[in-house]
Amino acid sequence: MNTTSCKKCGGNNLIMVEYDRLSPEYYDGVSEIDCQDCGARIGRWSGRE
C-alpha cells in the first residue's frame, strides 16, 4: 500500500495512527492511515476504509 497519498482522494495530508499499548487494537507500529483531507481511515493491513 502506498502510504504517501490517500487511495480515496489522492491527498497527502496523512496521519499514521498507532494505538496505545492498553488498547485491544494495539499493534507495535502503525495500524491505520488517517487522511486529513477527506477523512478516510484506511487499515494498514486490510487496505480497506
JOMO-V658649 format. One record per pair of residues at least 24 apart in sequence whose ideal C-beta (glycine too) atoms are under 6 Angstrom apart, sorted by the first residue. I is the first residue (numbers start at 1). GAP is how many residues later the second one is. D is the distance in Angstrom with one decimal. If there is no record, write none. Layout:
# JOMO-V658649
I/GAP/D
I/GAP/D
This chain:
# JOMO-V658649
1/46/5.2
3/30/5.9
6/29/4.0
6/34/6.0
8/30/5.6
8/32/4.3
9/28/5.5
9/29/4.0
11/24/5.6
11/26/3.2
13/24/4.9
